[in-house]
Amino acid sequence: MTVSRFRTIIYIVAAIVSLAGLADATYLSVQALTGETLGCGGSPDCFRVLGSSYARVGGIPVASFGVLAYFSAFTFATFAAFGYARARIFLIPTIGAMFLGTLWLLYVQAFLLHAYCRYCLFSAATTFLLAGLVIALPPGRDRSVS
Amino acid sequence: MKRYLPFVIVAIVALATLGTGAMLYRAKRPHVHAISESKTPGKSDTESAHVRGNPDAPVTLEEYGDFQCPPCGMFSVFLQQLEKEYDSRLRVVFRNFPLTMHEHAHEAALAAEAAGLQGRFWEMHDVLYREQESWTKAPNVRELFESYAGTIGLELDKFKKDMDGEQVKARVEADRQRGESLGIQITPTVFINNQPLDPKDKNPEGIRAEINAALQKKSQT
C-alpha cells in the first residue's frame, strides 16, 4: 500500500468517525434546546453533567460547539481524502482544539461534578480516536487537486 | 465530477444534520398543554391539590414534581425564595409526578400525601427535598420517612397506616394521570396561571419574568 493511499484511508476513517461524533453532538444539542437536560427525564448523571453550569458557555450549549467542531472535522477530512492539501492544514488544528476541549470536559466530569454522562463519554472517545488517526498520518505533503 | 464530489458530500451531511436536528427537536419538544379552567384548583379545591400561599393571589404557580428528582430539589429552594419575594401575590400548587426511573419517588410521594392527611403536607414536602441526598441513597427509605414524620410532629402510627392506605395511593395516581393528560414527561414541569413554562424560561430570570408578566396582565384586566 502506498503512503498516499494509506493517508486517504485515514482521512476516510476520520470523516466517518467525525460523523458519529456529529450525530452524538446533534442529539445533545437538541436535548439542551428542548430543556430536557434541565429536568428529570433522562438519567440522573446526565442531568448533573448536562444541567450544570459547565454545559453552557455564554448561554449556548457546549454541545452546539461540538456540532460545529465535528462538522468542521468531517468537512476537512472529506476534502483531504479527495486530495485537497489545504484541508489537512485545517484538520490537524481543529482536532487538536477538540482534543484539548475534551480533556477539559473530562476533567469537569471527573473532578468537579463527580458524574459522567454517557453521551459525553462517547464524544470523548470519538475525539480521542480522531486525535489518534491524525497522529497516525504519515508525514509529508498530500497530493493536491489541480 | 470528482472535483465537486466532496462539496456534494459535505452539503448532503450539512442538510442531513440540520434536518435530523429539526426533526428531533420537534419530536422531543415537550407538548405540554395549558391547564383548562375546569382543572384549575379553586379556593375550595384543597382536597385535590396542595396549595400554599394566599388563596386570592393573582398568580398561581403549579408544579408537577418528583421528590427524588434533583432539579425538583433545587427548584423547591428557588420556590421558597419566590414565595418570600412575591408574598401574597403568589400561590403555589404542588402535584405529584413520580417518575418510574426514580426508585423511591413513588414511596416519597406516598409519604408526603400521608403527611397531608394530618395537615402537614408542605412540612413533609420541604423535609423530603431538603434531605433528598440522604434518603435517595438509603437502603431502607421507609425508616427515614418515618423519622421525618416524627420530626415534623406527625402521629406515627397513623402515618404508617396511611402510607400503605388506598387513599394516598389514589391521590398520587390522580395527580400522575392529570399530569399525563397534560402531556407532562419530565419534572419539574411548571405552569404559571395555567400556562406551561417554556423550556427556555426554566431558569430563575425566566420564571420571574413570567410571573411579572402574569401580574401585569392581571392588573390590566
Chai-1 contact restraints between the chains, C-beta under 6 A:
chainA,res_idxA,chainB,res_idxB,connection_type,confidence,min_distance_angstrom,max_distance_angstrom,comment,restraint_id
A,T26,B,T17,contact,1.0,0.0,6.0,A-B,restraint_1
A,T26,B,G21,contact,1.0,0.0,6.0,A-B,restraint_2
A,V30,B,G21,contact,1.0,0.0,6.0,A-B,restraint_3
A,V30,B,L24,contact,1.0,0.0,6.0,A-B,restraint_4
A,V30,B,Y25,contact,1.0,0.0,6.0,A-B,restraint_5
A,V30,B,K28,contact,1.0,0.0,6.0,A-B,restraint_6
A,T34,B,K28,contact,1.0,0.0,6.0,A-B,restraint_7
A,T34,B,R29,contact,1.0,0.0,6.0,A-B,restraint_8
A,T34,B,P199,contact,1.0,0.0,6.0,A-B,restraint_9
A,G35,B,P199,contact,1.0,0.0,6.0,A-B,restraint_10
A,G35,B,K202,contact,1.0,0.0,6.0,A-B,restraint_11
A,L38,B,K202,contact,1.0,0.0,6.0,A-B,restraint_12
A,G39,B,P71,contact,1.0,0.0,6.0,A-B,restraint_13
A,G39,B,I186,contact,1.0,0.0,6.0,A-B,restraint_14
A,G39,B,T187,contact,1.0,0.0,6.0,A-B,restraint_15
A,C40,B,D66,contact,1.0,0.0,6.0,A-B,restraint_16
A,C40,B,C69,contact,1.0,0.0,6.0,A-B,restraint_17
A,C40,B,P71,contact,1.0,0.0,6.0,A-B,restraint_18
A,C40,B,L99,contact,1.0,0.0,6.0,A-B,restraint_19
A,C40,B,I186,contact,1.0,0.0,6.0,A-B,restraint_20
A,C40,B,T187,contact,1.0,0.0,6.0,A-B,restraint_21
A,G41,B,Q185,contact,1.0,0.0,6.0,A-B,restraint_22
A,G41,B,I186,contact,1.0,0.0,6.0,A-B,restraint_23
A,T75,B,V10,contact,1.0,0.0,6.0,A-B,restraint_24
A,T78,B,P6,contact,1.0,0.0,6.0,A-B,restraint_25
A,T78,B,I9,contact,1.0,0.0,6.0,A-B,restraint_26
A,T78,B,V10,contact,1.0,0.0,6.0,A-B,restraint_27
A,F79,B,P6,contact,1.0,0.0,6.0,A-B,restraint_28
A,F82,B,P6,contact,1.0,0.0,6.0,A-B,restraint_29
